[in-house]
Amino acid sequence: MNTGEKPYDWGPSGDPAERRLSSVLVQLGETDADRISFDDILSALSERSFGALLILFAALNLVPLPPGSSTIFGIPLILLSSQLLIGMENPWFPAFLRRKSVSTETYRRFVGKLEPLLIRFERLARPRYWPLPQSVMERIVSVVALLMSFLVVLPVPLVNQLPALSIVLLSIGLGEQDGVWLGTGLLVAALAAGFAIGLAASVGFAALHIFG
């Protein structure tokens, strides 16, 4: 958790372009190793892990992936947002998950799909219109992100993208203290919740009609 009242530090010192999440992910894929583990990703993101990992796992649900991927990537979102809510300083994942790895070529394909999306987000975000102290906003964002994470894990087509998008917008807004992105993320979260409630109501009415 960011205990101060400043935006998260998304990267090391130096050229701002090199501090972007998209740049860090691309640089990680330039390794000569055959495989890249989840622990490698955590190490590369270092102190940016909470916000950056929320963005990473949520953004993966915005690109075409095999069926069932939303559930796989949604579980880490639940873990991350829960830990941010209770005020943990650094994200925790079980050892077996940290040891999970993918081939470097597979990782590069994933990042290749994500990079254009992340770059568009990163270029538009900047500190502005921040409504409340950072510590308060962390709690608000973590609660909304947790609720959206439960929607992301649902194996239902068209239900996962809106909550995933809201988590990306909220995390970038929190990291950059950008009130515009934050407000947009909250709006998208409300739309996602409304869509999910409407879908659940439709299924319920249909079930009553069939079995009632």
KALIN-V316722 format. One record per helix or strand of 3 or more residues. SS is the DSSP state (h for helix, s for strand). FROM is the first residue (numbers start at 1). LEN is the number of residues. If there is no record, write none. Layout:
ss:SS from:FROM len:LEN
ss:SS from:FROM len:LEN
This chain:
ss:h from:16 len:4
ss:h from:21 len:8
ss:s from:35 len:3
ss:h from:38 len:25
ss:h from:69 len:17
ss:h from:95 len:4
ss:s from:101 len:3
ss:h from:104 len:21
ss:h from:134 len:19
ss:h from:160 len:17
ss:h from:179 len:33
